[in-house]
C-alpha cells in the first residue's frame, strides 16, 4: 500500500500486464491483463479475468457503479466479463458502461446497455466529472473505433487513466494543459534498454514517459509529488518487479497486480 498525501483516493490495480502475459514466468511472477478499480466504484477496462480477480481481492461485483472501456483489444475488453459484473445487480441499478460509440454497438449487439461518449465532451458519472481524450493507439478493425483515455475528477482530486497509447495526441494535451493532476496512470509497455522497439508507435517506453512527465511538471499539469503509476508492462520488455522498482525514482511507481494506492 502506498500513501497519497490526500489520503482519500484509492486505486486498486487488478492487473498490470500487457497482452504478451499469457502465463507465469519460471520465477512465478505473473501479471494479469491491465485493469484498475478507482474509489471502489469505477472499473477501468474489463478483460476476462476481472470478475474472478475482484472476488480474490474481496471486492463485491455489485460495488461497481461504472465501467469505462478504453478500447476493444481483448486484453482490455471482454463482453462475458462485463455481463458477469452487470448480472450482480438488478437491471435498474446495474453499473453503467461507457465507451466510444463503435464499442457501444458491440455491447448492444450482445444485449448490454451502454453509453456512447465522444472525445472531449464532458459527462458526469454520478459525482465524477469525466472527459474522454483521444489516444494514439491502433484499433482492432472495428469501423470508427476511437481509443480513449479518461480524465476524471472528484471534487478537488483528478487523475488521468492513459492506457493504451504512445505519447499524447496534441488535442488531448491541449485539454490537459488546463488541469492539475493528482495522479497519472499511464501505459508503460516498453522498459528501459529497448531502443528501436517498433511498439513505440502505439505504446509508451519509459524514456518517452520521462520526457512527458518533465513537461507536465514544468507546466504544472502534474501537481508536486503527484505519482506517475506505470502499468500495462510487457512481459518481454521489463525486468522482474523488484529490479524494476530499484531502477525507478519518484515520482515513478511500478504497479503490480493487487497494488492498492491510497
C-alpha positions as CSV (number, residue, x, y, z in Angstrom):
1,X,0.0,0.0,0.0
2,X,1.2,3.5,-0.9
3,X,0.2,6.7,0.9
4,X,-1.0,9.7,-1.1
5,X,-0.9,13.0,0.8
6,X,-4.6,13.5,0.3
7,X,-5.3,10.1,1.9
8,X,-8.8,9.7,0.4
9,X,-8.3,8.5,-3.2
10,X,-8.0,4.8,-3.8
11,X,-6.8,2.8,-6.8
12,X,-6.7,-1.0,-6.9
13,X,-4.7,-2.5,-9.7
14,X,-6.5,-5.7,-10.8
15,X,-3.9,-6.4,-13.5
16,X,-0.8,-4.6,-14.8
17,X,0.3,-6.6,-17.7
18,X,0.3,-6.1,-21.5
19,X,-1.1,-8.6,-24.0
20,X,2.1,-10.8,-24.0
21,X,1.4,-12.1,-20.5
22,X,-0.1,-15.5,-21.1
23,X,1.3,-17.5,-18.3
24,X,3.6,-17.0,-15.2
25,X,7.4,-16.6,-15.6
26,X,9.6,-19.6,-14.4
27,X,10.1,-17.4,-11.3
28,X,6.4,-17.5,-10.6
29,X,6.0,-13.8,-11.4
30,X,2.8,-13.0,-13.3
31,X,0.8,-10.0,-14.4
32,X,-2.9,-10.2,-15.5
33,X,-4.2,-8.0,-18.2
34,X,-4.4,-4.4,-17.2
35,X,-7.4,-3.1,-15.3
36,X,-8.0,-0.8,-12.4
37,X,-10.7,0.0,-9.9
38,X,-11.0,3.6,-8.6
39,X,-12.7,4.6,-5.4
40,X,-14.2,1.1,-5.3
41,X,-16.8,2.4,-7.9
42,X,-15.2,2.9,-11.3
43,X,-13.7,-0.1,-13.2
44,X,-11.3,1.0,-15.9
45,X,-11.2,-1.7,-18.6
46,X,-12.6,-5.2,-18.2
47,X,-10.6,-8.1,-19.5
48,X,-11.8,-11.7,-18.9
49,X,-10.1,-12.2,-15.6
50,X,-11.7,-9.2,-13.8
51,X,-14.7,-10.9,-12.1
52,X,-12.5,-13.6,-10.6
53,X,-9.8,-11.1,-9.6
54,X,-12.3,-8.9,-7.9
55,X,-13.5,-11.9,-5.9
56,X,-9.9,-12.7,-4.9
57,X,-9.4,-9.1,-3.8
58,X,-12.6,-9.4,-1.7
59,X,-14.4,-6.7,-3.8
60,X,-18.1,-7.3,-4.4
61,X,-19.1,-7.1,-8.0
62,X,-22.1,-5.1,-7.0
63,X,-19.9,-2.3,-5.7
64,X,-19.1,-1.2,-9.2
65,X,-21.2,1.6,-10.4
66,X,-19.4,2.5,-13.7
67,X,-17.2,0.7,-16.3
68,X,-15.0,2.7,-18.6
69,X,-13.7,0.9,-21.6
70,X,-10.6,2.4,-23.3
71,X,-10.7,0.2,-26.5
72,X,-11.8,-3.2,-27.7
73,X,-8.5,-5.1,-27.7
74,X,-9.1,-8.4,-25.9
75,X,-6.6,-7.6,-23.1
76,X,-8.9,-4.7,-22.1
77,X,-12.4,-5.8,-23.2
78,X,-14.4,-8.9,-22.7
79,X,-18.1,-9.0,-23.2
80,X,-18.7,-12.0,-20.9
81,X,-16.8,-10.5,-18.1
82,X,-18.9,-7.3,-18.4
83,X,-22.1,-9.3,-18.4
84,X,-20.9,-11.1,-15.2
85,X,-20.4,-7.8,-13.4
86,X,-23.7,-6.4,-14.6
87,X,-25.6,-9.5,-13.6
88,X,-24.6,-9.0,-9.9
89,X,-27.3,-6.3,-9.5
90,X,-30.9,-5.9,-10.6
91,X,-31.2,-4.3,-14.0
92,X,-32.5,-1.0,-12.7
93,X,-29.3,-0.5,-10.5
94,X,-26.7,-2.1,-12.8
95,X,-23.4,-0.4,-13.5
96,X,-23.3,1.9,-16.4
97,X,-20.8,1.0,-19.2
98,X,-19.1,3.8,-21.1
99,X,-17.0,3.7,-24.3
100,X,-16.8,5.1,-27.8
101,X,-19.9,4.6,-29.9
102,X,-18.3,1.8,-32.0
103,X,-17.7,-0.3,-29.0
104,X,-21.1,0.5,-27.6
105,X,-22.6,-1.1,-30.7
106,X,-20.7,-4.3,-29.9
107,X,-22.1,-4.3,-26.4
108,X,-25.6,-3.6,-27.5
109,X,-25.4,-6.4,-30.0
110,X,-24.5,-8.6,-27.0
111,X,-27.6,-7.4,-25.1
112,X,-25.7,-4.9,-22.9
113,X,-26.9,-1.4,-22.5
114,X,-24.1,1.1,-22.8
115,X,-23.4,4.8,-23.1
116,X,-21.5,6.2,-26.0
117,X,-19.1,9.0,-25.3
118,X,-17.4,11.4,-27.7
119,X,-13.8,12.7,-27.3
120,X,-13.5,15.9,-25.4
121,X,-17.2,16.1,-24.5
122,X,-17.6,16.2,-20.7
123,X,-20.0,13.9,-19.0
124,X,-20.9,13.1,-15.4
125,X,-20.8,9.6,-13.9
126,X,-22.5,10.2,-10.6
127,X,-20.2,12.5,-8.6
128,X,-17.4,12.0,-11.1
129,X,-16.6,14.5,-13.8
130,X,-15.2,12.8,-16.9
131,X,-13.5,13.9,-20.1
132,X,-12.7,11.3,-22.7
133,X,-9.5,12.1,-24.5
134,X,-8.2,10.6,-27.7
135,X,-5.3,8.1,-27.5
136,X,-2.6,7.3,-30.1
137,X,-3.3,3.6,-30.3
138,X,-4.2,1.2,-33.1
139,X,-7.7,-0.1,-33.4
140,X,-8.9,-3.6,-34.0
141,X,-10.5,-3.2,-37.4
142,X,-13.9,-2.1,-35.9
143,X,-15.2,0.7,-38.0
144,X,-15.0,4.2,-36.4
145,X,-13.5,2.9,-33.1
146,X,-11.7,5.7,-31.2
147,X,-9.3,4.5,-28.5
148,X,-9.8,6.7,-25.4
149,X,-8.0,7.9,-22.3
150,X,-10.1,9.1,-19.4
151,X,-9.6,12.3,-17.4
152,X,-11.6,12.0,-14.2
153,X,-12.2,14.5,-11.3
154,X,-13.9,14.1,-8.0
155,X,-14.1,17.4,-6.0
156,X,-10.5,18.5,-5.7
157,X,-8.8,15.3,-6.9
158,X,-8.2,14.4,-10.5
159,X,-6.3,11.8,-12.4
160,X,-5.7,10.6,-16.0
161,X,-6.1,6.9,-16.9
162,X,-4.0,6.7,-20.1
163,X,-4.0,3.1,-21.4
164,X,-3.1,2.2,-24.2
165,X,-1.2,4.8,-26.3
166,X,2.0,6.4,-27.4
167,X,2.7,10.0,-26.3
168,X,-0.5,12.0,-26.3
169,X,-2.3,13.5,-29.3
170,X,-2.0,17.3,-29.3
171,X,-5.7,17.8,-28.9
172,X,-5.6,15.7,-25.7
173,X,-2.6,17.7,-24.4
174,X,-4.5,20.9,-25.0
175,X,-7.2,19.7,-22.6
176,X,-4.6,18.6,-20.0
177,X,-2.8,22.0,-20.1
178,X,-5.8,23.4,-18.1
179,X,-5.6,20.7,-15.5
180,X,-3.6,20.0,-12.3
181,X,-3.4,16.2,-12.0
182,X,-3.1,14.5,-8.6
183,X,-2.1,11.2,-10.3
184,X,-1.1,9.9,-13.7
185,X,-1.8,6.2,-14.5
186,X,0.0,5.5,-17.8
187,X,0.8,2.9,-20.4
188,X,4.4,1.8,-19.8
189,X,4.6,-1.2,-22.2
190,X,8.3,-0.7,-23.0
191,X,11.0,-0.6,-20.4
192,X,14.5,0.9,-20.5
193,X,17.1,-0.6,-22.8
194,X,14.7,-1.4,-25.7
195,X,15.6,1.4,-28.0
196,X,14.4,0.7,-31.6
197,X,11.3,-1.4,-30.5
198,X,8.5,-0.9,-33.0
199,X,5.8,-0.7,-30.3
200,X,6.7,3.0,-29.6
201,X,4.3,3.9,-32.4
202,X,1.3,2.8,-30.2
203,X,2.7,2.3,-26.7
204,X,5.0,4.3,-24.4
205,X,8.5,3.4,-23.4
206,X,10.0,4.6,-20.1
207,X,12.2,7.2,-21.8
208,X,9.1,8.6,-23.6
209,X,7.2,8.8,-20.3
210,X,10.1,10.6,-18.6
211,X,10.0,13.3,-21.3
212,X,6.3,13.8,-21.0
213,X,6.4,13.9,-17.2
214,X,9.1,16.5,-17.2
215,X,6.9,18.7,-19.4
216,X,3.9,18.0,-17.3
217,X,5.8,19.0,-14.1
218,X,7.2,22.2,-15.7
219,X,3.8,23.3,-16.9
220,X,2.1,22.4,-13.6
221,X,-0.1,19.8,-15.2
222,X,1.2,17.4,-12.6
223,X,0.9,18.7,-9.1
224,X,4.1,18.5,-6.9
225,X,4.6,14.9,-5.6
226,X,1.9,13.6,-7.9
227,X,2.6,9.9,-8.5
228,X,3.2,8.6,-12.1
229,X,2.0,5.0,-11.9
230,X,3.3,2.7,-14.6
231,X,1.2,-0.1,-15.8
232,X,0.5,-2.3,-18.9
233,X,4.0,-3.7,-18.6
234,X,5.1,-6.1,-21.3
235,X,6.5,-9.4,-20.1
236,X,9.4,-9.3,-22.6
237,X,10.2,-5.6,-22.2
238,X,10.7,-5.2,-18.5
239,X,12.7,-7.0,-15.8
240,X,11.1,-8.5,-12.7
241,X,9.2,-6.3,-10.3
242,X,11.9,-5.9,-7.7
243,X,14.5,-5.0,-10.3
244,X,12.2,-2.6,-12.0
245,X,11.3,-0.9,-8.7
246,X,15.0,-0.5,-7.9
247,X,15.6,1.2,-11.3
248,X,13.0,3.9,-10.7
249,X,13.0,7.2,-8.8
250,X,10.0,9.1,-7.6
251,X,7.5,10.1,-8.9
252,X,7.6,6.9,-10.9
253,X,5.8,3.9,-9.3
254,X,5.8,0.4,-10.9
255,X,2.3,-1.0,-10.4
256,X,1.8,-4.7,-9.7
257,X,-1.2,-6.9,-9.5
258,X,-3.2,-6.2,-6.3
259,X,-1.4,-2.9,-5.6
260,X,-3.5,-0.5,-3.6
261,X,-2.8,3.2,-3.8
262,X,-4.4,5.3,-1.1
